[in-house]
Amino acid sequence: MTTPTDRILILDCGSQFTQLIARRVREARVYSEIHPPRSLQWIRDWKPTGIILSGGPSSVYEEGAPTFDPGILDLAPVLGVCYGMQWIAHAVGGEVKGGGRREYGRAEVTILEAGGVFGGFAPHERTQVWMSHGDHVESVPPGFLITAASEDNPVVAMRHETRPIHGVQFHAEVMHTTRGAEVIANFLFDICHCSPSWTAGHFIEEEVARIKALVGDKHVICGLSGGVDSSVAAALVHRAIGDQLTCIFVDTGLLRQNEREQVEHMFGSHMGMKLVTVRAESRFLSALAGVEDPERKRKIIGHTFIDVFEDAAAEAGQDAAFLVQGTLYPDVIESVSAKGGPSATIKTHHNVGGLKPNMKFALIEPLRELFKDEVRNVGRELGLPEEMVGRHPFPGPGLAIRVLSDVTEEKLAVLRQADAIYLEEIRSAGLYGDIWQAFAVLLPVRSVGVMGDYRTYENVVGLRAVTSTDGMTADWFPFPPEVLGRMSSRIINEVKGVNRVVYDVSSKPPATIEWE
């Protein structure tokens, strides 16, 4: 991707909220990237407009704790968040102590200086923030001023008297910090002097130019699923290279109801893209036979996809050099631990960890640095219809990871019908746009029930619906009881083999959105 004029480097010290920092910076229309601790030369070469040091679970005194060359404080304006502030204090002569002033959850702080990152705040204003720390800054380094305090902690924020170095002990990036977005905006615009130029139109213009230069006169294939990510990726690459792109839609047998027909109509008939449909249901089901482990499912499906792509491209008479994938930034973060940083790896994503080694295609991942809502905005800018860009996320491995056992055609049929009824009822209630993602799962248990005069021993379907902004965190959606009742009644009455429906009320974290 072409380098944006202004960009914020976020150095990951291990916080569960690091991704939210990047999200908040992007929301302010400034480009940001997350990287693990890097050398001074690497950071200098990256040429950040500003640097944010994230929070993290370590103590600055622990062996192996994240650390940096203090020279980074001279490269660009710096904002330390939680551990990041403690590292700054420790690195330049302040005192950091553990215990005694631990704070977790909501807290009220008093703003001592209305300026810097607290521009627009009133002097001595009290505001709610979110704390999550054990260690604290006991005394600030020489040349630093205390800019905020709480009842339990006299050093909640600090800044250097003359240099653009700021620290906050609280997490400005989480929604529980009521004016956190203003704190981040003040750092971006008043201290780093960024311009809010990171827009969908800007991204499209630069990415189209990059793809044209990369591809030249070669052919490209795209694995089209019909979901938001692959659809926007396909439209973006098509904007760049036109008929050099062939979209291959693989009916894996793991798709939602009527998915193939919808994709063929939208991309082939409506958008005029070169589209090849491959019926490969038996191939995928054979490869998945008897497999229960979700990670094995993902890898098998990823490998089979590549085999199918290679065969389909050969049959189309094209020697494709590139493969387009709709990988997003959260996929990368969750799969490779923030590009090698200390945050925990959560899962192997189909688009990131499921590819075959030594495949013949070079990857084009035009959305790799975008969050989901940024992808939707790019799709709208490209002219895709709202019913497409507004679709709920759907995983690359499809229904295979929503059958929580081995995958069979019979189980898929049950799940597919239950899922269709569930989504139909959500739309009927006018709630689809209020939900980030909703889907059904087929649980690996059977339940005793009574239907008519007979006892039954049938399947249990779990329903999941969450609200979120980017999929990194999520809360369960509070359906009205009567809506849940209709969903349950229809699924049990209309789907043969189901006698019980349950609703998942777990948030992320600690749960993930998908069950597998």
PLY file of the C-alpha trace (Angstrom):
ply
format ascii 1.0
element vertex 516
property float x
property float y
property float z
element edge 515
property int vertex1
property int vertex2
end_header
0.00 0.00 0.00
1.17 3.53 -0.72
2.48 5.24 2.41
-0.02 7.80 3.83
1.37 11.27 4.50
0.48 11.10 8.20
0.69 7.81 10.06
0.79 6.78 13.67
3.02 3.94 14.83
1.50 1.93 17.68
4.08 -0.17 19.51
2.41 -3.16 21.15
3.39 -3.82 24.76
0.88 -6.65 25.14
-2.39 -4.95 26.09
-5.70 -6.58 25.21
-6.75 -3.08 24.08
-3.89 -2.37 21.63
-6.13 -3.02 18.63
-8.64 -0.50 19.97
-5.97 2.21 19.90
-5.47 1.59 16.18
-9.24 1.60 15.72
-9.68 4.96 17.47
-6.88 6.54 15.44
-8.46 5.28 12.21
-11.85 6.62 13.32
-10.19 10.05 13.48
-9.21 9.49 9.79
-5.50 9.10 10.50
-3.69 5.96 9.35
-2.16 3.72 12.02
-0.34 0.41 12.25
0.49 -1.91 15.15
4.01 -3.33 15.46
5.95 -5.07 18.23
8.84 -3.23 19.92
11.33 -2.31 17.21
14.86 -0.99 16.93
15.48 2.75 16.86
16.64 2.53 13.23
13.54 0.59 12.17
11.30 3.23 13.74
13.33 6.04 12.17
12.98 4.42 8.75
9.22 3.99 9.26
8.98 7.79 9.67
6.01 8.03 12.03
4.14 11.28 12.47
3.54 10.17 16.04
4.17 7.15 18.26
1.82 5.53 20.78
3.18 3.04 23.32
0.36 0.69 24.34
-0.50 -0.71 27.72
0.50 -4.19 28.78
0.50 -6.66 31.68
4.23 -6.46 32.44
6.12 -4.50 35.07
8.92 -2.31 33.73
11.21 -4.14 36.17
10.41 -7.65 34.90
12.92 -9.59 32.89
11.73 -9.68 29.29
9.31 -6.77 29.68
8.78 -4.72 26.49
11.38 -1.99 26.17
12.62 0.55 23.66
15.64 2.69 22.91
14.94 6.00 24.75
15.94 7.68 21.49
12.41 7.08 20.23
11.36 10.03 22.38
13.32 12.27 20.00
11.90 10.86 16.73
8.28 12.06 16.92
5.64 13.06 19.46
5.00 10.16 21.87
1.92 9.16 23.87
2.39 6.44 26.50
-0.75 4.58 27.60
-0.70 2.72 30.93
2.46 0.54 30.69
3.65 2.91 27.96
3.54 5.83 30.41
5.31 3.76 33.06
8.06 2.86 30.57
8.58 6.55 29.71
8.81 7.47 33.38
11.23 4.63 34.11
13.36 5.31 31.02
14.04 8.99 31.73
14.50 9.12 35.48
11.09 8.83 37.13
10.05 6.26 39.73
7.64 3.40 39.06
6.28 1.30 41.94
4.23 -1.86 42.12
1.24 -2.51 44.40
-0.47 -0.17 46.80
-2.31 1.87 44.17
-3.71 -0.80 41.88
-6.77 0.35 39.94
-9.08 -1.76 37.78
-12.28 -0.62 36.11
-13.99 2.76 36.14
-12.37 5.62 38.05
-12.83 9.36 38.35
-9.83 11.58 37.68
-9.27 15.30 38.04
-7.73 17.23 35.17
-4.99 19.46 36.58
-3.98 21.11 33.31
-6.46 21.89 30.53
-4.14 21.60 27.55
-2.05 19.08 25.62
-3.97 15.81 25.45
-6.58 17.46 27.70
-7.26 20.34 25.34
-10.90 21.39 25.62
-11.22 20.10 29.19
-11.95 22.54 32.00
-9.34 23.09 34.75
-10.08 20.76 37.69
-12.76 18.97 35.68
-13.57 15.48 36.90
-14.03 12.83 34.23
-14.58 9.07 34.08
-11.77 6.86 32.78
-10.99 3.13 32.59
-8.05 1.89 34.64
-6.28 -1.46 34.43
-2.90 -1.36 36.15
-0.92 -2.76 39.06
2.23 -0.64 38.92
2.03 3.16 38.99
4.24 6.19 38.51
5.32 7.25 41.98
7.24 10.35 40.86
7.56 11.92 37.41
10.95 12.29 35.69
12.84 15.60 35.68
11.26 18.08 33.31
7.77 16.50 33.49
4.54 17.95 34.90
1.60 16.07 36.40
-1.53 16.84 34.35
-4.19 14.58 35.96
-4.68 12.77 39.27
-7.17 10.52 41.01
-8.06 10.01 44.64
-5.88 6.89 44.78
-3.12 7.95 42.41
-1.47 11.39 42.28
0.08 10.70 38.84
-2.66 9.73 36.38
-1.19 11.72 33.48
1.99 13.64 32.76
3.71 15.62 30.04
7.16 17.02 29.39
7.49 20.79 29.88
8.98 21.46 26.44
9.04 18.22 24.42
5.95 16.52 22.85
5.97 13.57 25.26
2.74 12.68 27.06
1.54 9.81 29.22
-1.82 8.69 30.59
-2.25 5.89 33.11
-5.80 5.17 31.96
-6.98 3.56 28.71
-8.22 6.39 26.52
-9.09 3.91 23.76
-11.93 2.06 25.56
-15.48 3.34 25.46
-15.69 3.47 29.28
-13.32 6.45 29.20
-16.01 8.98 28.41
-13.79 11.57 26.72
-11.12 9.18 25.51
-11.70 9.97 21.84
-10.94 13.63 22.59
-7.69 12.69 24.33
-6.57 10.70 21.29
-7.74 13.42 18.86
-5.80 16.04 20.82
-2.65 13.94 20.50
-3.19 13.41 16.78
-4.11 16.92 15.74
-2.78 19.35 18.35
0.45 17.56 19.21
1.33 15.51 16.08
-0.36 18.02 13.71
-1.86 15.22 11.58
-4.46 15.95 8.92
-7.64 13.81 8.82
-7.00 12.52 5.30
-7.36 8.75 5.71
-10.60 8.25 3.72
-12.15 5.52 1.58
-11.63 7.55 -1.59
-7.98 8.19 -0.75
-7.44 4.50 -0.05
-9.09 3.38 -3.31
-7.05 5.80 -5.43
-3.74 4.65 -3.94
-4.61 0.95 -3.89
-5.79 0.92 -7.51
-2.49 2.47 -8.58
-0.54 -0.06 -6.51
-2.44 -3.05 -7.93
-1.99 -1.84 -11.52
1.76 -1.50 -11.00
2.03 -4.87 -9.27
-0.02 -6.90 -11.74
1.07 -5.38 -15.05
-0.40 -7.52 -17.83
-0.70 -10.72 -15.78
-3.93 -12.52 -14.91
-5.46 -12.58 -11.44
-8.01 -14.86 -9.82
-10.16 -14.06 -6.81
-11.79 -16.55 -4.50
-15.23 -14.99 -4.24
-17.44 -16.06 -1.35
-20.20 -13.46 -1.59
-19.32 -12.00 1.80
-18.39 -8.37 2.36
-14.61 -8.88 2.44
-14.14 -10.89 -0.76
-16.79 -8.83 -2.58
-15.09 -5.52 -1.81
-11.66 -6.99 -2.58
-12.94 -8.25 -5.94
-14.57 -4.92 -6.81
-11.40 -3.01 -5.90
-9.14 -5.24 -7.99
-11.67 -5.16 -10.86
-11.56 -1.34 -10.71
-7.77 -1.59 -11.16
-7.36 -4.27 -13.85
-10.81 -5.01 -15.35
-11.04 -8.27 -17.31
-7.58 -9.40 -16.20
-9.48 -10.52 -13.10
-11.43 -13.77 -13.07
-13.56 -14.39 -10.00
-13.94 -18.02 -9.00
-16.89 -18.84 -6.82
-16.56 -22.20 -5.16
-19.70 -23.89 -3.91
-18.08 -25.76 -1.05
-21.33 -27.19 0.26
-20.55 -25.17 3.41
-22.46 -22.05 2.40
-25.67 -20.44 3.58
-29.00 -21.06 1.93
-29.21 -19.85 -1.72
-25.70 -18.37 -1.52
-24.55 -19.59 -4.94
-27.57 -18.21 -6.79
-27.20 -14.80 -5.11
-23.50 -14.52 -5.98
-24.02 -15.55 -9.60
-26.73 -12.93 -10.03
-24.84 -10.08 -8.32
-21.37 -10.49 -9.80
-22.06 -12.18 -13.11
-25.29 -10.55 -14.24
-25.36 -7.26 -12.32
-21.69 -6.24 -12.11
-20.41 -7.85 -15.30
-17.33 -9.50 -13.80
-15.82 -12.63 -15.31
-17.20 -15.29 -12.99
-16.55 -19.03 -12.93
-18.68 -21.18 -10.63
-17.18 -24.43 -9.37
-19.42 -27.09 -7.80
-17.07 -28.75 -5.32
-19.38 -29.85 -2.52
-18.35 -33.50 -2.56
-14.65 -32.61 -2.67
-14.82 -30.54 0.51
-17.07 -32.94 2.38
-14.80 -35.86 1.55
-11.76 -33.95 2.79
-13.56 -33.06 6.03
-14.97 -36.52 6.72
-14.54 -37.45 10.37
-12.65 -34.24 11.27
-13.82 -32.53 14.47
-10.91 -30.27 15.43
-11.68 -26.68 14.25
-8.06 -25.85 13.43
-7.79 -28.95 11.23
-11.05 -27.98 9.53
-9.69 -24.52 8.73
-6.45 -25.85 7.27
-8.17 -28.57 5.23
-10.62 -26.06 3.78
-7.83 -23.56 3.03
-5.73 -26.20 1.26
-8.71 -27.52 -0.70
-9.60 -23.99 -1.79
-6.18 -23.54 -3.34
-6.42 -26.89 -5.14
-9.81 -25.87 -6.54
-8.53 -22.44 -7.58
-5.59 -23.95 -9.43
-7.82 -26.45 -11.23
-10.45 -23.81 -12.09
-7.84 -21.34 -13.40
-6.30 -24.05 -15.58
-9.71 -25.05 -16.95
-10.42 -21.40 -17.74
-7.30 -21.39 -19.92
-5.53 -18.72 -17.86
-2.11 -18.84 -16.27
-2.99 -16.73 -13.25
-0.07 -15.29 -11.32
-1.98 -13.73 -8.40
-4.70 -14.73 -5.97
-6.90 -12.07 -4.34
-8.00 -12.60 -0.74
-10.23 -10.49 1.49
-7.97 -10.63 4.55
-8.68 -7.83 7.05
-6.55 -6.28 9.79
-8.35 -8.06 12.66
-7.68 -11.37 10.84
-3.98 -10.55 10.82
-3.94 -9.35 14.42
-5.80 -12.39 15.76
-3.74 -14.85 13.71
-0.19 -13.63 14.08
-0.24 -11.81 17.40
0.01 -8.22 16.19
2.75 -8.91 13.63
4.93 -10.77 16.08
4.14 -8.69 19.16
3.38 -9.94 22.65
-0.44 -9.95 22.44
-1.92 -13.43 22.54
-2.75 -15.32 19.33
-6.45 -16.20 19.34
-7.01 -18.36 16.27
-5.73 -19.36 12.89
-7.82 -17.42 10.41
-8.75 -19.10 7.14
-7.36 -16.23 5.08
-4.08 -16.07 7.01
-3.09 -19.46 8.35
-4.90 -21.90 6.10
-2.95 -21.56 2.86
-0.85 -24.33 1.36
2.90 -23.95 1.42
4.52 -23.57 -2.00
1.30 -22.53 -3.73
1.91 -21.08 -7.18
0.01 -17.82 -6.66
1.37 -14.61 -5.20
-1.19 -13.06 -2.84
-2.94 -9.74 -3.34
-4.61 -8.71 -0.08
-5.84 -5.16 -0.75
-7.84 -4.92 2.49
-5.18 -6.33 4.81
-4.71 -3.06 6.72
-8.44 -2.21 7.08
-11.01 -2.75 9.78
-14.47 -4.02 8.87
-16.31 -0.71 8.83
-13.52 0.78 6.69
-14.06 -2.08 4.22
-17.79 -1.33 4.13
-17.04 2.33 3.37
-14.67 1.32 0.57
-17.44 -0.90 -0.85
-19.91 1.97 -0.78
-17.38 4.25 -2.48
-16.93 1.58 -5.18
-20.71 1.54 -5.79
-21.58 -1.84 -4.29
-25.22 -2.12 -3.14
-25.99 -1.65 0.53
-27.48 -5.14 0.89
-24.02 -6.45 0.05
-21.76 -4.11 2.03
-24.10 -4.26 5.01
-24.05 -8.06 5.25
-22.98 -9.64 8.49
-19.50 -11.22 8.51
-19.29 -14.84 7.39
-16.18 -16.94 8.05
-14.08 -18.30 5.20
-14.55 -21.93 6.36
-18.30 -21.37 6.26
-20.73 -23.61 8.13
-17.99 -26.17 8.79
-16.97 -24.27 11.93
-20.59 -23.83 12.99
-21.16 -27.58 13.01
-19.42 -28.26 16.31
-18.52 -31.85 15.45
-17.65 -33.77 12.29
-19.23 -32.29 9.18
-21.84 -34.24 7.21
-24.34 -33.29 4.55
-27.22 -34.07 6.92
-25.87 -31.82 9.68
-25.25 -29.00 7.23
-28.82 -29.25 5.95
-30.19 -28.89 9.49
-27.93 -25.94 10.28
-28.53 -24.20 6.95
-32.31 -24.26 7.39
-32.15 -23.14 11.04
-29.78 -20.30 10.17
-32.03 -19.10 7.32
-35.07 -18.99 9.61
-33.08 -17.13 12.28
-31.88 -14.43 9.86
-35.33 -14.15 8.29
-36.86 -13.43 11.71
-34.15 -10.87 12.50
-34.89 -9.01 9.29
-38.63 -9.29 9.85
-38.20 -7.67 13.26
-36.16 -4.83 11.70
-33.09 -5.67 13.77
-30.57 -6.79 11.14
-28.84 -3.42 10.94
-28.52 -3.20 14.74
-26.49 -6.43 14.91
-22.84 -6.90 13.95
-23.15 -10.65 13.36
-25.85 -13.26 13.86
-25.75 -16.97 13.11
-26.83 -20.40 14.27
-24.57 -23.25 15.40
-25.33 -26.96 15.57
-24.19 -28.21 18.97
-22.54 -31.62 19.41
-25.21 -32.76 21.89
-28.66 -34.24 21.67
-31.56 -33.29 23.87
-34.62 -35.11 25.17
-37.86 -33.48 24.12
-41.57 -34.15 23.63
-43.31 -33.64 20.30
-46.95 -34.57 20.29
-47.29 -37.86 22.16
-43.70 -38.93 21.54
-40.42 -38.41 23.34
-37.65 -37.26 21.02
-33.87 -37.30 21.18
-32.81 -34.64 18.72
-30.34 -31.84 17.93
-29.77 -28.60 19.83
-29.31 -25.36 17.86
-27.50 -22.43 19.46
-28.21 -18.87 18.34
-25.59 -16.12 18.52
-26.01 -12.38 17.89
-23.57 -9.66 18.92
-23.05 -5.93 18.67
-19.59 -4.61 17.87
-17.72 -1.92 15.94
-14.87 -3.99 14.55
-15.16 -7.57 15.84
-12.30 -7.11 18.32
-14.73 -6.84 21.24
-18.45 -7.69 21.24
-21.55 -7.78 23.46
-24.49 -10.14 23.06
-27.58 -8.60 21.52
-30.67 -8.27 23.80
-33.51 -9.58 21.63
-37.04 -8.83 22.82
-38.38 -12.04 24.41
-41.20 -12.32 21.89
-38.71 -12.27 18.99
-36.62 -15.01 20.59
-39.82 -16.97 21.14
-40.78 -16.77 17.46
-37.30 -17.82 16.38
-37.29 -20.84 18.66
-40.82 -21.89 17.73
-40.18 -21.69 13.98
-36.86 -23.53 14.10
-38.26 -26.39 16.22
-41.45 -26.67 14.16
-39.88 -26.32 10.70
-36.45 -27.93 10.97
-36.65 -31.69 11.17
-34.28 -33.08 13.76
-34.23 -30.09 16.16
-36.10 -30.08 19.47
-34.28 -27.40 21.47
-32.96 -23.87 20.81
-30.60 -21.96 23.13
-29.32 -18.37 23.00
-25.68 -17.45 23.68
-25.29 -14.52 26.12
-21.47 -14.45 26.21
-19.46 -11.33 25.41
-16.04 -11.07 23.75
-13.84 -11.28 25.72
-13.88 -13.80 27.35
-15.69 -15.70 24.57
-14.96 -15.29 20.87
-17.76 -14.40 18.46
-17.60 -17.71 16.60
-17.83 -20.89 18.68
-14.89 -22.54 16.86
0 1
1 2
2 3
3 4
4 5
5 6
6 7
7 8
8 9
9 10
10 11
11 12
12 13
13 14
14 15
15 16
16 17
17 18
18 19
19 20
20 21
21 22
22 23
23 24
24 25
25 26
26 27
27 28
28 29
29 30
30 31
31 32
32 33
33 34
34 35
35 36
36 37
37 38
38 39
39 40
40 41
41 42
42 43
43 44
44 45
45 46
46 47
47 48
48 49
49 50
50 51
51 52
52 53
53 54
54 55
55 56
56 57
57 58
58 59
59 60
60 61
61 62
62 63
63 64
64 65
65 66
66 67
67 68
68 69
69 70
70 71
71 72
72 73
73 74
74 75
75 76
76 77
77 78
78 79
79 80
80 81
81 82
82 83
83 84
84 85
85 86
86 87
87 88
88 89
89 90
90 91
91 92
92 93
93 94
94 95
95 96
96 97
97 98
98 99
99 100
100 101
101 102
102 103
103 104
104 105
105 106
106 107
107 108
108 109
109 110
110 111
111 112
112 113
113 114
114 115
115 116
116 117
117 118
118 119
119 120
120 121
121 122
122 123
123 124
124 125
125 126
126 127
127 128
128 129
129 130
130 131
131 132
132 133
133 134
134 135
135 136
136 137
137 138
138 139
139 140
140 141
141 142
142 143
143 144
144 145
145 146
146 147
147 148
148 149
149 150
150 151
151 152
152 153
153 154
154 155
155 156
156 157
157 158
158 159
159 160
160 161
161 162
162 163
163 164
164 165
165 166
166 167
167 168
168 169
169 170
170 171
171 172
172 173
173 174
174 175
175 176
176 177
177 178
178 179
179 180
180 181
181 182
182 183
183 184
184 185
185 186
186 187
187 188
188 189
189 190
190 191
191 192
192 193
193 194
194 195
195 196
196 197
197 198
198 199
199 200
200 201
201 202
202 203
203 204
204 205
205 206
206 207
207 208
208 209
209 210
210 211
211 212
212 213
213 214
214 215
215 216
216 217
217 218
218 219
219 220
220 221
221 222
222 223
223 224
224 225
225 226
226 227
227 228
228 229
229 230
230 231
231 232
232 233
233 234
234 235
235 236
236 237
237 238
238 239
239 240
240 241
241 242
242 243
243 244
244 245
245 246
246 247
247 248
248 249
249 250
250 251
251 252
252 253
253 254
254 255
255 256
256 257
257 258
258 259
259 260
260 261
261 262
262 263
263 264
264 265
265 266
266 267
267 268
268 269
269 270
270 271
271 272
272 273
273 274
274 275
275 276
276 277
277 278
278 279
279 280
280 281
281 282
282 283
283 284
284 285
285 286
286 287
287 288
288 289
289 290
290 291
291 292
292 293
293 294
294 295
295 296
296 297
297 298
298 299
299 300
300 301
301 302
302 303
303 304
304 305
305 306
306 307
307 308
308 309
309 310
310 311
311 312
312 313
313 314
314 315
315 316
316 317
317 318
318 319
319 320
320 321
321 322
322 323
323 324
324 325
325 326
326 327
327 328
328 329
329 330
330 331
331 332
332 333
333 334
334 335
335 336
336 337
337 338
338 339
339 340
340 341
341 342
342 343
343 344
344 345
345 346
346 347
347 348
348 349
349 350
350 351
351 352
352 353
353 354
354 355
355 356
356 357
357 358
358 359
359 360
360 361
361 362
362 363
363 364
364 365
365 366
366 367
367 368
368 369
369 370
370 371
371 372
372 373
373 374
374 375
375 376
376 377
377 378
378 379
379 380
380 381
381 382
382 383
383 384
384 385
385 386
386 387
387 388
388 389
389 390
390 391
391 392
392 393
393 394
394 395
395 396
396 397
397 398
398 399
399 400
400 401
401 402
402 403
403 404
404 405
405 406
406 407
407 408
408 409
409 410
410 411
411 412
412 413
413 414
414 415
415 416
416 417
417 418
418 419
419 420
420 421
421 422
422 423
423 424
424 425
425 426
426 427
427 428
428 429
429 430
430 431
431 432
432 433
433 434
434 435
435 436
436 437
437 438
438 439
439 440
440 441
441 442
442 443
443 444
444 445
445 446
446 447
447 448
448 449
449 450
450 451
451 452
452 453
453 454
454 455
455 456
456 457
457 458
458 459
459 460
460 461
461 462
462 463
463 464
464 465
465 466
466 467
467 468
468 469
469 470
470 471
471 472
472 473
473 474
474 475
475 476
476 477
477 478
478 479
479 480
480 481
481 482
482 483
483 484
484 485
485 486
486 487
487 488
488 489
489 490
490 491
491 492
492 493
493 494
494 495
495 496
496 497
497 498
498 499
499 500
500 501
501 502
502 503
503 504
504 505
505 506
506 507
507 508
508 509
509 510
510 511
511 512
512 513
513 514
514 515
